[in-house]
Amino acid sequence: MPRSLPDTMHAVLLTGLGGFDNLEYRTDVPTPRPKAGEVLIQVRASAVNNTDINTRIGWYSKSIDSDTGSGGAAGFDKVDSSDASWSGASLKFPRIQGADCCGYVVAVGDGVSAGRIGERVLVSSILRTYVDYRPFECWTFGSECDGGFAQFTVAPSRETLKVDSDWSDAELASIPCSYSTAENMLHRVKLGAEVVLITGASGGVGSAAVQLAKRRGATVIAQTSASKASALRALGADRIVDRKEDLASALGEQSVDVVIDVVGGEQWPELLKVLRLGGRCAIAGAIAGPISRIDLRTLYLKDLTLMGCTFQDEAVFPNLISYIEKGEIRPLIAKTFPLNDIRLAQEEFLNKGHLGKIVLTHPE
């Protein structure tokens, strides 16, 4: 940790919506200073997430109806920038992305105890401080405010939690976005000792959901490619179903209690077929495409519950910290890159050949 704060720092600036060329690694970015209620963090690691890609290419705009991969490298030809963010508002550029942050508190703003300096911390990826904790409103770290793709970052003290763990910085940095997304979905559907189908199970959120669902005593069916089946079984999956299979044929109709979905796309209606009467489906992503056609009769005749999951109850992130400290979960790191190789890291991420998390590390 620095004894005195430098005036400038290294960071990756997103200069506009589009392809990799809009990611600019700089070493002369002004070092932020914490405002009242905030802490300044020296970032040690920050993982790559789908939301980083989605935000960069403007995929959240309702003007886009394709999968994320089709625009992940070069962006889209036309994007309505007025609604291209999580909150449905325009992004402000330049923006420092990075929904994940593991680091150390090096300074505090007014109203924050100086005793926090030196703490090893994680920042919640879903922030409520900046919207006064109004129900179902939130900012995303690295979207509505600057995030973890920088040497230093600021975050609300209340949503920056100390963690006591012997994990590496890369392992801790893989937790906030993916694991809180997964835990929030399980929390919202109140998953118990039931049968749960998890789509996109080899990704960051999916592999987190496998572990977190097993922690709750569930029987886990993981949907993935055949090449990743053994690794997911090692994480706790009880059964594997290939992502190319017809789900109703592979599993049987009305065979699962809960679906955890981050994929969406044309196959999405099959999820409703395999849900039992009164089943629940939590959705927190649509990497295969945001538009789907469903038969509403299936929805109401089976008494199904569909839940869109972004906003997180206040208990979700502290619960994750407790799971880490109790040794109840363990992240899976696919590969690490230095921050200045962010383009290579995102290319690797978009290839989808990995299992677990791709993490960006920062020089001291």
N, C-alpha and C positions, 0 to 999 in steps of 0.2 A: 504493500500500500504506500502511496506517496506521502512524504512528510509535508509537502506543500503542493497545492494544486497547480497544474500547468494552465496557461492561458488558452492553449489549443490542444486538440486531441485528434486521434484517428477515428474515422467513422465512415460508414457507407451511406451516402445520400441518395434517396430516390428523387430524381429531378422531374419526373412526370410519369404519366401512364404509358406503358408499352413494354418493349423487350429489354434484354439484358443491358443494352447500351444506356438505359436510364438509371442504372446502378453505378454510382461514382464513388470510388474509394478515395478519401481525402485524408491528409494528415494535418490540415490547418483549420479544422472546424472549431469554433469557440466552445470551450468547456462550459457546460451549463452550471448554474448555481441553484441550490434548492431554495424554493420559496417557503412561506409559512406552511407547516404541516408536512413538508416533504423531506426526503433524504437524498443525498447524492451517493451514487453507487459506482465503484470501480468494477466494471463488468469483466468477468473472467471467461464466460462462455454464454452462447445463445444458440439455440437450435433452429433448424429450418422447418417451417410448417407450411401447410397448404395455404393458410391465410396470407403468408408473405407473397406467394405467387399470385393468389387471387387479387390482392390489393394492388400489386404492381401492374397487372394487366387490366385492371378495371372490371374484373369478372363479376363483382357484386352489383354492377349496374343492371337494371332490368332490360337494357338494350342488348344484353348478351344472353343467348339461350343455348350455347354449346358447352361441351365439357371443358374442364380447366386445362387439360393437356394440349388441346388444339391451339391455345394461345399462349401457353406457358413460356415459350422461348422468345417469340417475336412480338407477342401482344396481338391485339385485334385491330383490323383495319379501321373500324369505327366504334367508338365507345362514347356514351353519354356521360361525361365526367361529373355531371351535377348530382348523381346518386351512386357514385362508384366507391362506396365505403360501407363498413358494417352498419353505420348509423343512418345510411341513406342520404348523406350529405356529401358535398364536395371535399376532396382531400386538399390539404394545404402543403405546398411544395416550397423548398425541399423538405422531405420527411425522412427521419431515421426510423427504419422499420425494425422488426425483431420483437416478436410477441413473448419470447422467453428471455429471462435474465437470471444468471447466477453470479453473485459478486460479493463485494464487501462494502459496508457503509463507511464512507470517508469524510462526510460532512453532513450537518443537519440544518434545517431551516428553523425559523422562529417557532416556538411551541413544541419542539421535539427535543427530548433528552439527549444531551451529549454522550450519555452512557451507551447510546446505540452505535457510536463510532467503533469500528472494528468487528461488528457482527457480520457473520456470513449469512447471506439472505437470498431468498427467492421473491420475485415480484409476481403478484397475481396478474394473469394476462387479461382478465376482465376487471376493469376498474369502475368503482361506483362513487368514489370520493368526488370526482369532478362533476357528477350530476346529482350531488347532495343525497345520494342513497335513495333516489326515487325508484319505486317498484318498476321492474322491467326496463329500466334505462341503464346504459353502461357505455363506457369507452373501452376500446381495445388497445392495449399497450402496443405501440408500434404502428398504430393506424390513426386514431384520433389524437394521439400525442406521440412524441418520440419514444423509441423503444431501445432494444438491447444490441443493435448492430453498431455499437460505438464503444470507445474506451471508457466513457463515463455516461451515466444517465440519471435522471431524477425520477422519483416515483413517490406516491403518497406513503407516508410512514405507516399509516393504518393498514395499508395493503401490501406492505413489504415485511415479510415474516422471517424471523430468525430460524435457522435450521441447524441442528446439531447432528452431524453425520460424517462418516469417514468416506463417503462417496467422492469421486472425482468431480471437478467442476463440470466436465462434460456430462456426466451422469445426472447431476442435479439440474443442469440447464435443460435437460430433456423433459422435465416434469411439468412446468407450469401450464403451457397451452394444451398439449395433448392429453395429459392425465387429468387436468381439471375438466376438459371437455368430456372425457369418458366418464369420470366420476359424477359429473353433473347429470349426464343422461341416466346413469344408473340410479342416482338419487331421485330424479324426477319421476321415474317409473316405479320407484320403491322396489327394486329388484331384491328378491329373496332366494330361497332354495328352489328355483324354478329352471325351466329350460329356456335358454336365451340364444338367439342367433345373432352373431356379430358379423356385419359385412366389412369388407376392406380390412380384414383382420391382421394383415401383415404391416400395415402402416402405423404411424405413431399413435393415433387415437385408437385404432383397432387393437393393436398389441397391448396397449394400456388397458383397454376394456376387457380383454381376455383375463388379465391378471386381477383386475378389480372385481370382475364378476365372480371369479373363483374365490376371491376373498370373502364374498358374500354367500358362498355355499351353492352357487348356481351350477347347473350342468351346461357347459359351453359348447356350442356349435360354431366353428370358425369358418367363414367363407373366404377362400384364398386360392392361389394357384397351387398346383400339385408340388412344385419345387420348394415351396415354403411350408409344406404340411408338417414335416418332422420338427422344425423349429417351433411351430406354434403348439404342437403337442407338448414340447418341453416347457412352454410357458404355462401350460395348464389346460389347453383345449381338450375336450373329451371326444370330439368328433370333428372331422374336416369335411367340408363340401366344396367341390371345385367351383370357382366363380363362373365357369362356362356351363355348368349343369343347370337343368331346369329344377328349380327348388322344390316344387310340388312333387315331382317324380322322385327326386333324391330323398326327400325328408318325409313326404306325405302331407296331405292337406291337414290343417288344424293340429300341427305337431309341436308348435312352440308357444310359450307363454308371452315372450317379449322379443322384440327385434330392436337392435341397436344399429342404426344405419348412418353412414357417412358417405355413401356412394351415390344413391339416387339413380338417375338415368332410366333407360327404357325398361330395364329389368325390374324396376321398383314395384310395379303392381303384383309381382310374384310374392313379395313379402306379405301382402295381405292374405294370400291364399294359405300360407303355412301358419298364420296366426290362429290360435284357438279362439273360441267364442269368448268375448271379453278381453282379448289380448291387447297388449300395449306396444306401441312403436314410437321410439324416440329418434329424432332426426337432427343431425348437427352438421350436415355437409351434403354436397351433391357433385363430387368430382367427376362423375360420369355424365353429368348433365342435370340442369335444374328443372327441366320440364318433363312432366310425366302425366299420362292419362290413366285415370282410375275409374272403376265402376263404383259409384257412390252406394249402390245397393249392397255391395260387399261390406262397405264401411258400416252402414247402419244396421243391416240384418245380422251382422256378427257382433254388434255392440263393441266395436273396436275404438280404441283411444289413440289418437295421433298427437304427438307432442313435438313442437319445434323447440329446440334447446340452444339458447345463447346466453341469456341472463343466468347468473349463478347465485343461489342462496349463499348467505354469508358463511355458512358452515363448510362449504365444499372445499375451499382452499386450505383452511386450518386442518381439516380432516386429512388431506393429502400429506401435509407436513407431519402429522402424527403417524401415518402409515410408513413414511420414510424412516422416522426416528425409531419406530418399533421393528423395522426390518420386514414389514409385511409385503412390500413390493420391491422390485428391482428392475430398473430400466434396461433396455436393450439398445446399445449403441452400434449402429451400422458402420459409421465412418466419421472421422473428424477432418476439418479443413481450417486453415487460418482464415481470419476474417477477410483479408484482402483477396482470398480465392473464392469469394461468395458466388461468383458466376459458375465456377466449376462445381461448387456445392449444390447450387440449384439445378444445374444440368443433371447431376447424379440423382437428385431428388426426383426430377421429372421422368427419369428413365424407369422408375418404379421397380428396379431390380433388387432393391435393398429390403431388409427386414429390420424394423425398429427406427431409430432416429439418426439423422445426419446433423452434426453439431459443428458450429463455428467457434473456434477458440481465439482468445485475444492475447497479445503479448503483454507482459507486465509493464 
